[in-house]
């Protein structure tokens, strides 16, 4: 698995989890403050798309994950 694929999996999982924790109708609701995590992940996705730099990618590479995109 490559860094790009793992980043998508991690970001998607964090977004879904933060929404589940922030929406009052959810069975695992904790606090609406978890919307801040949703916004943080979205802002990081936007920043990495514009700047072409992603801290999560650097972390994954240091952990030994192969660098690359989906079509490599």
VOLOKOL-534393 format. One record per atom (N, C-alpha, C): residue in one letter; z, x, y. Coordinates in steps of 0.05 Angstrom, whole numbers, plus 5000, padded with zeros to 4 digits. Layout:
VOLOKOL-534393
AZXY
...
end
This chain:
VOLOKOL-534393
X500050174977
X500050005000
X500050185025
X498550105045
X498350265069
X500250165091
X500450325112
X502350255134
X501449995148
X498849965152
X498049715166
X498749465151
X498349475125
X499049245108
X502049185108
X503649405106
X506549375106
X507549265133
X506349365155
X507149275182
X506648975184
X504448875174
X503848585175
X505848425159
X506548535135
X508448395118
X511248395132
X512148615143
X514748635156
X514848455180
X512748465197
X512748305222
X512748005215
X511047925196
X510947645188
X513547545176
X514847715160
X517347645148
X519547615169
X519647795188
X521647785210
X521147535227
X518647465233
X518047235249
X518946975234
X518346955209
X519146715194
X522146695191
X523446915185
X526346915183
X527746845209
X526746965231
X528046905257
X527646615265
X525346495259
X524946215264
X526746045247
X526946105222
X528745955204
X531645965214
X532446195225
X535246225234
X535646095262
X533446045276
X533745945304
X533245645307
X531845525288
X531145235291
X533445065280
X534644895297
X536944735288
X536444565263
X534044485258
X533544315234
X533444475208
X533444745211
X533244915187
X535844915171
X535744925145
X538144925129
X539745195132
X538445405142
X539845655146
X540245715176
X540245515193
X540545545222
X543245685228
X543045885246
X545446015255
X545745985285
X543646065301
X543746055330
X540946065341
X540645925364
X538045935377
X537546215390
X539446385390
X539146655400
X537246815382
X536746725358
X534846865340
X531946835351
X531446655369
X528846645382
X528346905397
X530447045405
X530147305418
X528847505399
X529547495373
X528247675354
X525347595350
X524747345351
X521947255349
X520347365373
X521447345397
X520147455420
X519847755419
X521847895409
X521748185407
X519548275388
X519348145365
X517248225345
X514448165357
X514147935370
X511647865382
X510848065404
X512748145421
X512248335442
X511448605431
X512748685409
X511948935396
X509148925384
X508448705372
X505748675362
X503648685385
X504248555407
X502548575430
X502348855441
X504548985444
X504649265454
X503049455436
X503449425410
X502049605392
X499049555392
X498249305396
X495349235397
X494049355422
X495549355444
X494449465469
X494549765470
X496749885462
X497150175464
X496150335440
X495750195417
X494950325392
X497050515382
X499650465389
X501850615379
X503950415368
X505050475345
X507050295333
X509350465321
X511750415331
X514050565321
X514450505291
X514050265282
X514350205254
X512450375237
X510050415246
X508150585231
X509250875229
X510350975251
X511451245250
X513751255229
X515451055229
X517751045210
X516751035182
X514750865177
X513750835149
X512451095140
X510951235157
X509751485150
X511951695143
X514051695158
X516251885152
X517651815125
X517451555117
X518551475092
X516651525069
X514251625075
X512351695054
X510151495048
X509951295065
X507751095061
X505151215071
X503051165056
X500351265064
X499351125089
X498551285109
X497551185134
X494751065128
X494150845141
X491450735138
X491450435144
X488950345146
X488550065152
X487849905127
X487349655131
X486849475108
X484149545095
X482249645110
X479649705099
X479149995092
X481250155092
X480950445085
X480650485056
end
